Amino acid sequence: MPRRKIPLPLGRNGKPISKSAAKLRLLKRLKCTLRFEKMAWVAGAKLVAGVDEVGRGSLFGPVVAAAVILEPGDRIRGLRDSKLLPPERRQVLAERIRERALGWAIAAIDAACIDQINIYQATRLAMFEALCQLQPAPDHLLVDALTIDWPARDCRCCQTKIIHGDALSASIAAASIIAKVERDRMVTAWDPIFPIYKLASNKGYYTQAHARILREQGPSPLHRLSFAPVWNARAPQELLEFMLQKEELAPDAALAVAAQ
């Protein structure tokens, strides 16, 4: 029997809102607490790490993951899904998390690797690398919607996969915040190098303006070529120029260039 399609909620104008807007509306209603952390502590865990990623849907740059172990007796107020926080508030909370958490770590997987192994595997790899750097080593993981192949202390670390975890778990929210702040910093640093893409404002994500620039100018070397809005765009200018120059070379000259 086919699944019944649930209609999207209506906006103020009486028309259905977009899927992304409907998701944000849902996330705003969810309450971010220590409920999952407390369940892990009661079960015997002592070091519970929240793990999350940001940049999975971006067209440009890396996917970034973070892992955070919060101090059980030190509640950092205001933690919630990083998507629901203004940039200034994220920055303040990120500093508090780095100062007061028992441990935190960040890892990034670049666009070239994403194109090679796909974004899902790159996301899991970023999470894995963040956990490998995390000190002290956790004995329980709270992960946003994924499971990670990560053994700890000669045994497989217990994991809890939580749908919308960054909106429900304080530890996962903390990870999402420091990952988001770090990725925004990384992408913004490329804005002066590739000013036409307006990376400081869109952080590499899809916007109509970003898509238009891709169609007109082609992607940069740091765009994800395996993503449809990028590979549908015309070839990068640098690549076209190199191919034309190579065609103009005599066979012996081309061999000499290849040997260098």
N, C-alpha and C positions, 0 to 999 in steps of 0.2 A: 504494500500500500504506500503510495507516494506521501512524502512528508508535506504537511500543510505549511504553506508559506505564510510567515507572520508579517503582517503589514507594518511598515515603518510608522512611528508616531508622527503626529502632525505638529507643525510649527504654528507660530502666532498668526500666520497668514492663511491657515487652514489647509496648507499643502504638506505632503510628506516631507520630512527632513532627510538629509543625506545619511548614509550609513555611519560615516565618521562622526557626524553631529549626534546621532542616536547613541553611539558608543560613549561619547563624552558625557551625555546626559545620564547614562547608566552609571558611569564611573563616579560622577559627582554624588550619586545617592549612596554609594558604598562607603562604609566606615573603616578607616585604617586603624587597626589595633594591634595588640600583642597576643591575640588569641592563639594564633598558630605557634608562636614562640613558646607560650606557656604550656601548650600541649606537648611540645618537644621536651621542655624542661621537666615536666611531670613524668614523661616516659624515660627520663634518665640522662638526657643530653645536657651537656654543660656549655658547649660553644656552638651556638646556632647561628648559621650564616644565611643571610638573604642574598640572592643572586638575581641579577636582572641585566637586560641589554637595552641599548638605545641605538637608533639609526638603522633599524632593520629595513624600513621602507624608503630610506633616502636613495637618491639617484647618484649622489656624489660622496666620495670619501669612505672612511672606515665604519664598521659596526663596532661599538664599544660596549664592553661588559664590565660590571663591578660586582664585588662581593664584600659584604659588610657584616661584622659581628658586633651587635650592640651590647653595651653594658646593661645587664638586667636591672640594676638598681638606679640607672640614670636615664630617665625618660626624656627624649628630645621631642619637645612639643612641635606640632605643625607638620609632621611627616605625612606625606601622601604622594600619590602618583605624580611624577615630575611633570607630566603633561598638563596637570591641573594647576600648576604653580607659575606665577609670573617670573621672568628671569631674575629679577632682583631678589626675590624671596628664595629661589633655588640657590643662588650664590651664598646667601646668608646661611641656609641650612647645610649646604655642602661643607662650609667651613666648620660648622658645629659638629657635623658627623666625623670629619677627619680629626678633629681635636679630641672628641669624647668617646668614639667607638673603641672597643677592645682591639679591633683590627679591621683594615680595609685594603683593597687592592683593585687595580684597574688594568684591563688589557684591551688592545685594539687589533682588529684584523682588517688589512687594507683592501682597497677595491680590487686589485689584481687577484688576490687570493679568493675574494668573494666570487669573482668571475670564474675561477678555476673549480671551486668545490661547491658552489651555490650558497645562497644566503642562509639557508637553514643550518647547513653544516658549519658555515663560518660563525654563526651565532653561538652554536654549541662549543666551537673551538675557542672563541673569545671567553666564554664562561669558564671553560676548562683552564685556560691560561691565567685568568684572574684568580681562580681557586688555588692554582699551583703557587702563586705568589703570596697568598694570604697567610699571615702569621698573627696569632697561633692557628694551627690547623683545626678546622671545625669538625665536630662529630655528628652534625645534622645540618642538612641543607633545606632551605625553603626557596623554591625556584619558581619563577613566573612562567607557568604554562609549558615547561620543558623538563626533561630528565637529562642528567649529564653523566657520561661514563667517567667517573672520577673515584678511584680507590683512595682511602685514607687510612693510614696506620695499619697496613697489612690486611685491611678488610674493606668491604664496600661501605661507604658512608651512607647512612640513612638519608632518604630524600622525601620531601613532600612537594608534589607538583600542585600549584595553586593557580586556577584560572583567575585572571584579573588580580594576580598576586600583588602587583605594585599599588593597587587600590585597597587591598585588604590587610596586608602584612607590613608592619612598621619596618622590619628588616629589609624586605624587598623594596619598599618605597625608598629607604635610605640608599640602597644600591642604585636604584634608578636615578636618584637625584645627583649623586656624585658622578655617575656615568654620563648623564645628560650635560652637566656643567663642563666636564672634560671634553666631550665630543664637540660641544658648541665652541669651546676654545680652540680646538684643533681645526675645525672647519673655518672659523672666522680668520684664523691665521693665514689661510690660503686666499682670502678675499683680495688682498693687494696683488697677488700673482695672477689670479683669474678674475679681474673686476667685472667682466661682462656678465657673469653668472649671478651676481648679487648674493654671494654666499653669506655675507654678514647678516643679511635679512632672512633668507630662506633656509639657511643651514644645510643646503644641499637637497632639501625635500622638493617634491613635485609642487609646482605652482604653475598657473597658466603662463606667467611671464618666463619662468625657468624653461618650460617646454618650448615656448616660442623661440627663445635664444638658442636652445639646442637645435631646433629645426633650421634656424638661420645660420648659425656659426659652427655647428657640430660640437661634439663633446670635448672636454679637456682630457688629458691623460689620467686624471684621477676620478673620472666618472665611471660608473659601473656599466660596462659595455653589455653585460648580460641582461640588463633591465630594459624592458620594451621601449619606454620613452627615450632611452639613450640609443639603443641599436636601430631604432626607427629613424633617428636623426641622421643627417649626412655625415660622411667620414670626417674625422678631425682634420683641420687645415694642415697641421704638421705632417700627418701621414700622407696626404695628397701631394704635398710639395716634395717629400722624400721619394715617393713613387715616381713622380715626373722626372726628378733629377736622375734617378737610377736608370730610367728608360733612355735618357739622353747619353749615358755613358757608353763608351765602346766596350765590347766584351772583356778585353784585357784590363781596362780601367775598373770595370765592375768587379772583376776577380780580385784586383788589388785592394779595393775598398772592403770587400768581404773578408780578406785575409787580415785586415788591420784589427 
